[in-house]
Amino acid sequence: MKRHICLSLLSLVMLAGIARADISILEKDGRAFTGPNPPPPYAKLLRDNGFHLGFPPVEMRQVGHLTLDQMKQFNVVVIPTLTGWTTQQKPEELGQLLDTYMKMGGGVMVFQLSFLEGIPHWEETNNWLKQYGASLRWEDMSDDEHEYKNPPAVPWQSRSFYWTDNVTSSPLTRDIKSLFYVPGGFRGPYMTGLDVNKTWQVLVSTEPTTKRYRISDNKADFVYKRLDQEPASVGAVPLLAVRKVGKGRLAVFGGSPAAYWFDLKKPVYAGVVNERGDGQRTSDWIPLLVNVLRWLGEPGAKSGKPGGYAGDVKFQLQPDWGNRTPIDWEKADKDGVSPELVQQTLTWHSGVTPDDWKDWDAGKYKPFKILIGAKTQLSGGKGTVADWKSAALAAGYSAVVFREDILKLSEEQWKKFSDECAAASDDSFRAVPGQEFEDWIGNRFMRFTGDLKYPPHLKERLTDGKVRDQLSWFFDVGWPVNFPLSPKTNPTEYWNYRVYDAWPIYVFQGGKQTEDNRAEWQQLVDNYEYSTPIALHMLGDPSQVASAASQANTFVLAKSLLDFKGAWAGGLFGNHNNPRTFTTTGPLIDRFHALNMYRTTLGSRGVPGSYRYKVFIKAHSEKPIARVELWGGDEPLRIYRPNTTEFEVTVDELHDRQRGLWLKVVDSDGNEARATGIMVHDKMLWFVWCGDHCNALPAGLGTDENGNVFYYGVGTRVKSSFQGIDGPAVSGWDMWNYVPWGTDTSAPAVGTQGQLRLITADGKQLPDAGEWYTSRVNMPYGTRDIMVERLTATRGVNWKGYVPKHQPTINGWYPYTKNHDLEAFTLVHEDGDLHRSAGEPAFQWNAGTITFKRDVTLSSKDSLNVLLSNFNTNVPTDIAYTSSGELPKGYPVIPLGKGGYLTWGGQMGSVTVFGLDDGFTVRAAYDGKKVVPYFGFNFPGRQFKAGERFSYQLLIMRWPTGMPFSARLDSRVAAALNLADKQPAYTVAPTVGKVLGSQFHLDLETQGGVFAGTISRTFLGTRLPVRVHGLNPRWTATVWRKDAANQILIPIVPRPDDGPAHLSLDLEKEYGELFVGSVVTCDTPALWLRVLQRSDGGFDVVAHNPGEKPVTTVLTGAKGGPLEGWSMKVEVAAGQDQRVNAK
């Protein structure tokens, strides 16, 4: 080990022997609220070493905001990142606080986070450090002579690490010999060197053999890259240094806070970086960190100032994740919606706080009419901002959103225009700057916010003068309201837009309507895209404003025009569960909100009251309101016919499946208002789009054997991609343990690449290898038991015109492409991801249908002429076997058939792919170290005619992480769930209805809406997936056990496309005599029936008549169900609810 001693510097910073002492640490970015995972182990590590850890006392959604009064209570402040997404205050403000704090005697430790935050973090940190004679270097480093190349095989392991023995001799480094660090980075390096002057004591440096490379410093680059193949210099560079500042002390470390702080004592990287080392030498980071923290806290600990905190942070589950408190809806109905109920049910990004709810109840929100789409003389229209303001105020508008052609304007012109908008805005009017632009394939868009900036990287984002990269173009100016100007004429399909918040359901050009996009908008809402409906008036002359005022217009519900300041997208547009914006040709919507729209029970099925939610609707109109329609995507849930000018109702509904709710109010002349934004789902398994609409982020919550909640991802779905057959993703517990903190990733799937291809008789591939599917991604059905994700491939793109010239691949994160209809066939594929709990295998059921557009004859020579997918596992494994034996090395082709399987070692859990069809085949490349299997079918010479269909299915299982191959989970599952389609491990004896099949799913068919029978008690190791056919989707159905006590009515509902209802059974608990079916029936199928379980265990039945005539009928409790023996005659008026106490 190399030791370098500088006596003058040692005397300057007065390094002394550090005795164990109680020292208090304030971590800037820490939060006592955790997600569904344990408290971070680093907190215990610090506590065990005599430190008292504290976090800023901030709200659960806020982190990283410090005050001097907070800091004064602690001896040391740790700054994982001076700037970035974790910080809620300006870096210069924070820097000034740290300056004052150190002068008082406080100690500060600063990490760098450029790997996650890039150039801005590096610049801001250096702006503060330069006063102390230090800076972070912006360069990449490598050291081939000190590289550890074979680290232990743990999930998400780095391929190699570097180490250094270049440690300066000092009391702080006593017994410290080596330090390991991670190569590479993301937006910046994981580890960077320091430049420090002579006031600093360098404790650790890289080795003299370190090669240092120049890297890009263009802020427009999303990921940094080396500029040269050869290093700019070779030599040691400091990594950790300390110095005195006033009475206090400062330490700066060039490493990220991931492995060196947040991931301490986790199995991330197998502990190589912060503890384990390479097996020959340890990484001594933990004792070094302890020494540095004690040294930093020494002045305050001795004098008592700053300091005094002697507690320890107490971790608690973030309230947004929910609770398991029963919901007493009856008490709420009796006493009104209590603040306690609002607080309990407005969880998880509800968009409305309890204080907001009070203001809504008090009627403080008023409708403000806004004109969207005006263009001034600046870029081709007429009139000034002041002219448009005068015309708008005269026509009853409260705001104008302008539409200037930003690609024709200079930054100076835009600033002047923005200043004009600010000058025209006051308490009675808002002038909002907006930008029109065209992208490189001819799409026209518009965007706006109250403080919209000029594009900072304009030249980098353009190709031939048109916008290329939508994602960077969007985020360059923050998070604007963004939408297509003309969906009907834009080349991009309506389902393929991203980074958008609104949708022009009406488009007017010069006063004439040119587009009606209501049908497309409804489909988007059905797919949970919560885009705000707007009316777009592309006007070029203030004289046109008066006529626009009498057409469709957009309204924003707000307490005052002060709500219109700054960025709008967060609160007024594209914000689910706070629908404050609507568009209308007549009626006005006063309120559209929900309580308990997310069922958030921390993965528990047994919380009374949690399966209900309420929707609050209020509207008024000059003309009588003919209909008020509440829709769940494509399915109407209520149709009221009030025939009054004012209407208000509270709707009781059930968590039977995920829905995107929207509201339509129609007056007697046919004028209508539309609003959306309420997403209804169960947090046990849910589908949601990322806020930028580029990709979906489906996920779920499960429980362990002790009932503790854990999170798991299902797998990201990126727009424009065919990502079918990707397998179930890992659990959040595994990601928390193995994926480094701050990694920008989704839950990893099993490494598949869905690429359905056919090999024809002439040896050609369909589609051609140069063609990629541009799939429509949607979620047609989701419950707490299954999430069905559908990929519809009718369109494709020739990727050679785009990759790699303009982008690395084609999907929703990259520029739009010109797509075309597929020539030979279309494909509809569905992934069904099943709910799971800890210790259970994760299943993904896959099924698809190919529809041929022309005659196709398959190859008689190729060993796999129907290729479904390959699994490019990229994970070393020396174990791979099929249901018939060990997988041979080479390129074997093995028929698997029904129940056959291939198993191999995977990342975070081994993987098994099961065949469910005859002819299912695997062709694998295997060298004993890595397996790349291709799955599909081999039908030599088979002919398909135009219009013919071919369907397939398969099952993918991820084993629980850590389960050994010797457990033979694959063969046990194949037998228990009857994957060979012979006999399952359980038995079913129906008394009403019949069993249709039992291969993986237990398929039941009802008779008169009911299935009844007995099922055996059986240990399966997982819940049994069940499909029920023949249910009325308008009538509440459930599973009921006749002899069980304290049951909860858990609603089930069929798929909206006439498919079955999905549920699951735990056959260790849910066995014996079972009822599955409609709880209440009647002789009028058009009547919609909801059965609500009360808090006393009884039931209410809500009968809704959507029709135009009254209905008289007898409601009857189904035999074997919870209301067996009950009946009642009811008369339900047209367009009304009738609620009765049933039992």
Secondary structure, DSSP 8 states (H G I E B T S, - for coil): -B----HHHHHHHT--------EEEEETT--SEE-SS---HHHHHHHHTTEEEE-----TT------HHHHTT-SEEEES-SSSTT--S-HHHHHHHHHHHHHTT-EEEE---HHHHHHHHHHHHHHHHGGGTEEE--EEEE-GGGEE------TT--S-EEEE-BB--SGGGTT---EEE---BSSSBSB--EEE-TTSEEEEE--TT-EEEEB---TT-SS--BS-SS-SEES--EEEEEEEETTEEEEEESB-HIIIIITTTS-GGGGIIIIITTSSS---HHHHHHHHHHHHHHHHHHH--S---------EE-GGGB------HHHHHHH-S-HHHHHHH--SS-S--HHHHHHHHTT--EEEEEEEEE--GGGTS-S-HHHHHHHHHHTT-SEEEE-EEGGG--HHHHHHHHHHHHHH-BTTBEEE-EEEEEBTTS-EEEEE-TT----TTTGGGEETTEE--HHHHHHTTSS-EEEES-TTTSSS-GGG--S--EEEEEEEETTEEEEE-HHHHHHHHHTT---EEEEEEEB-SGGGHHHHTTS-EEEEEESSGGGGSS--TTTTSS-TT---EEEESS-EEEEEEEES-EE-BTT-S--TTTTEEEEEEEEEEEEEEEEEEEEETTEEEEEE---EEEEEEEEEEE-SS-EEEEEEEEETTS-EEEEEEEEEEETTEE--B-TTSSEE--EEEEE-TTS-EEEEE---EETT----S-----BHHHHHHHS-TT---------EEEEEEEEBTTS-EES-TTEEE--EEEEEEE-SSEEEEEEEE-EEEEGGGTTTTT-SS-STTS-----EE-SSEEEEEEEEEE---TTS-EEEEEEEEEEESS-EEB-SS-S-SEEEEEE---S--S-EEETTEE--SB--EEE--TT-EEEE--TTS-EEEEE-STTEEEEEEE-SS-EEEEEEE--TT-EE-TT-EEEEEEEEEE--TT--GGG-HHHHHHHHTTTTSS--SS-EEEEESEEEE-SSSEEEE-BTTEEEEEE-----SS-EEEEEES--TTB-EEEEETT-SS----EE-B-TTS--EEEEE-TTTS-EEEEEEESEE-S-TTSEEEEEE-TTS-EEEEEEE-SSS-EEEEEEE-TTSTTTT-EEEEEE-TTEEEEEE--
